[in-house]
Structure formats: structure tokens, C-alpha cells
Amino acid sequence: MIKVNNRDSEWEEGLTITRLLEQKKYTFPKIIVSINEEIIPADQYDTTIINDGDDVKVIHLLAGG
């Protein structure tokens, strides 16, 4: 089990950030992801593995004015 934005979520072996974003249908153009309070660069989403028990935050940025 992992936490995604403070909600329990199923975990699977080999889960990457990219796969999690696909599963949760996060399609926003500007997304920031942190795992256990460490921000992960977007170019590492395909290779960063989410471990059982991790706390993941997915934040989408909005433009305003």
C-alpha cells in the first residue's frame, strides 16, 4: 500500500511514476511529483520505482493571472 495525495492506493511490484500517473489518469501538462518529500525530476519518471509504503504527492500546476 502507498499513499497518493494522502489517500491509500494499491501498490504493485515495479511501479514507476509514469505507470502511476497513467493508472490515476493524471494528464495535466505540468505535474510535479514527490516521493517521501523528495521532488523527482520529470525526466526520471520512467525509471523511478515507487516502493511499498512510500508517500507520493502529485501536484499539477495552474497558470493564473
C-alpha positions in Angstrom: 0.0 0.0 0.0 1.2 3.5 -0.8 -0.2 6.9 -0.2 -1.1 9.1 -3.2 -2.1 12.7 -2.2 -2.9 11.4 1.4 -5.1 8.6 0.1 -4.3 4.8 0.3 -3.6 3.3 -3.1 -2.7 -0.2 -4.2 1.0 -0.8 -4.8 2.5 -3.3 -7.3 6.0 -4.6 -7.9 8.0 -2.4 -10.3 5.6 0.6 -10.1 7.1 3.6 -11.7 5.9 7.2 -11.5 4.9 7.1 -15.2 2.8 4.0 -14.6 1.1 5.5 -11.5 0.3 8.7 -13.5 -1.3 6.5 -16.2 -3.3 4.5 -13.6 -4.6 7.6 -11.9 -5.3 9.3 -15.3 -3.2 12.3 -14.4 -2.8 14.0 -17.8 -2.1 17.6 -16.8 0.7 19.2 -18.8 2.6 20.5 -15.8 3.0 18.0 -13.0 5.3 17.8 -10.0 5.8 14.5 -8.2 7.5 14.0 -4.9 8.2 10.7 -3.1 8.7 10.9 0.7 9.0 14.7 0.3 11.8 14.5 -2.3 10.9 16.1 -5.7 11.6 13.8 -8.6 12.7 15.4 -11.9 10.3 14.7 -14.8 13.0 13.0 -16.9 13.2 10.3 -14.2 9.5 9.4 -14.1 10.1 6.4 -16.3 12.9 4.9 -14.2 11.9 5.9 -10.6 10.4 3.0 -8.8 7.8 3.6 -6.1 8.3 1.3 -3.1 5.6 -0.2 -0.9 4.9 2.3 1.9 6.0 5.4 0.0 4.2 8.7 0.4 3.6 10.1 -3.1 2.4 13.6 -3.8 1.2 14.6 -7.3 0.7 18.3 -7.8 -0.5 19.9 -11.1 0.4 23.5 -11.7 -2.1 26.0 -12.9 -1.4 29.2 -14.7 -3.2 32.3 -13.5 -3.2 36.0 -13.8 
